[in-house]
Amino acid sequence: MPKYVFFILSLLFLITPAKAETSVKDIVPLTQGLPFDRPGHSQVAFNSKHNEFLIVYEYFNELFPTIREIHATRRSPTGAFKGFFKIGDSSQINLRPDVCYDPINDQYMVTWFSYPLSNINKSSIMTARIPWSGPPANLKSIKAIDLKSYP
């Protein structure tokens, strides 16, 4: 008899849906929410020294189709805003960002694909090193290194 009870209880346990104990309470937008904003291709790196995230993403607005920029935002683990900046040259098309954190030098490394508006055949893979706290306040964007120039 106890074997059957155990079997029935096991079946009940398997078919009873588990209650979700976690839920998304606050959804934090990455952009200012301008009309026709279409941010995408986000990548995230966690900074274990300063307990924060750097989120990089491709910014695109349908009203200005030739502008594709790489934006970055620093966020706390709760999603609280800590900073925002642009990366790269705004006169180029910038796509597909990626980011990693370097704990030894306490900085982020961001890479992306870039090409001039006039010629897609002159594409490059770009990179920028960014201090953990972001660029200085007076710097609007980070200058990048074209990886094609390295052997």
HUZIDA-V438509 format. One record per residue. N is the residue number from 1. SS is DSSP state (alpha for helix, beta for strand, coil for the rest). OMEGA is omega in whole degrees, -180 to 180 (NA if undefined). BURIAL is I if it has 9 or more other ideal C-beta (glycine too) atoms within 8 Angstrom, else O. Layout:
# HUZIDA-V438509
N | SS | OMEGA | BURIAL
N | SS | OMEGA | BURIAL
This chain:
# HUZIDA-V438509
1 | coil | -179 | O
2 | alpha | 179 | O
3 | alpha | -180 | O
4 | alpha | 179 | O
5 | alpha | 179 | O
6 | alpha | 179 | O
7 | alpha | -179 | O
8 | alpha | 178 | O
9 | alpha | 178 | O
10 | alpha | 178 | O
11 | alpha | 179 | O
12 | alpha | 178 | O
13 | alpha | -178 | O
14 | alpha | -177 | O
15 | alpha | 178 | O
16 | coil | -180 | O
17 | coil | 178 | O
18 | coil | 177 | O
19 | coil | 178 | O
20 | coil | -179 | O
21 | coil | -180 | O
22 | coil | 177 | O
23 | coil | 176 | O
24 | coil | -178 | O
25 | coil | -177 | O
26 | coil | 174 | O
27 | coil | -175 | O
28 | coil | 179 | O
29 | coil | 179 | O
30 | coil | -177 | I
31 | coil | -180 | I
32 | coil | 179 | O
33 | coil | 177 | O
34 | coil | 178 | O
35 | coil | 177 | O
36 | coil | 174 | O
37 | beta | 177 | I
38 | coil | 177 | O
39 | coil | 180 | I
40 | beta | 177 | O
41 | beta | -179 | O
42 | beta | 176 | I
43 | beta | -174 | I
44 | beta | 172 | I
45 | beta | 178 | I
46 | beta | 178 | O
47 | beta | -176 | I
48 | coil | 180 | O
49 | coil | -175 | O
50 | coil | 176 | O
51 | coil | 178 | O
52 | beta | 178 | I
53 | beta | 166 | I
54 | beta | 180 | I
55 | beta | 176 | I
56 | beta | -178 | I
57 | beta | 178 | I
58 | beta | 180 | I
59 | beta | -178 | I
60 | beta | 176 | I
61 | beta | -176 | I
62 | coil | 178 | O
63 | coil | -180 | O
64 | beta | -171 | O
65 | beta | -180 | O
66 | beta | 179 | O
67 | beta | 174 | I
68 | beta | -175 | I
69 | beta | 173 | I
70 | beta | 178 | I
71 | beta | 178 | I
72 | beta | 175 | I
73 | beta | 175 | I
74 | beta | -178 | I
75 | beta | 174 | I
76 | beta | 177 | I
77 | coil | 178 | O
78 | coil | -180 | O
79 | coil | -180 | O
80 | coil | -179 | O
81 | beta | 178 | O
82 | beta | 179 | O
83 | beta | 180 | O
84 | beta | 174 | O
85 | beta | 176 | I
86 | beta | 179 | I
87 | beta | 173 | I
88 | coil | -175 | I
89 | coil | -178 | I
90 | coil | 179 | O
91 | coil | 179 | O
92 | beta | 169 | I
93 | beta | -177 | I
94 | beta | -173 | I
95 | beta | 168 | I
96 | beta | 179 | O
97 | beta | 172 | I
98 | beta | -176 | I
99 | beta | 171 | I
100 | beta | -180 | O
101 | beta | 178 | I
102 | beta | -176 | I
103 | coil | 180 | O
104 | coil | 180 | O
105 | coil | 179 | O
106 | coil | -180 | O
107 | beta | 176 | I
108 | beta | 172 | I
109 | beta | 180 | I
110 | beta | 175 | I
111 | beta | 177 | I
112 | beta | 179 | I
113 | beta | -176 | I
114 | beta | 173 | I
115 | beta | 179 | I
116 | beta | 179 | O
117 | coil | -174 | O
118 | coil | -173 | O
119 | beta | 179 | O
120 | beta | -180 | O
121 | beta | 177 | O
122 | beta | -178 | O
123 | beta | -179 | O
124 | beta | 168 | I
125 | beta | -175 | I
126 | beta | 177 | I
127 | beta | 176 | I
128 | beta | 172 | I
129 | beta | -176 | O
130 | beta | 176 | I
131 | beta | -175 | O
132 | coil | -177 | I
133 | coil | -178 | O
134 | coil | -179 | I
135 | coil | 175 | I
136 | coil | -175 | O
137 | coil | -178 | O
138 | coil | 180 | O
139 | coil | -177 | O
140 | coil | 179 | O
141 | beta | -179 | I
142 | beta | 173 | I
143 | coil | -174 | O
144 | coil | 176 | I
145 | beta | 176 | O
146 | beta | -177 | O
147 | alpha | 177 | I
148 | alpha | -177 | O
149 | alpha | 178 | O
150 | coil | 178 | O
151 | coil | NA | O
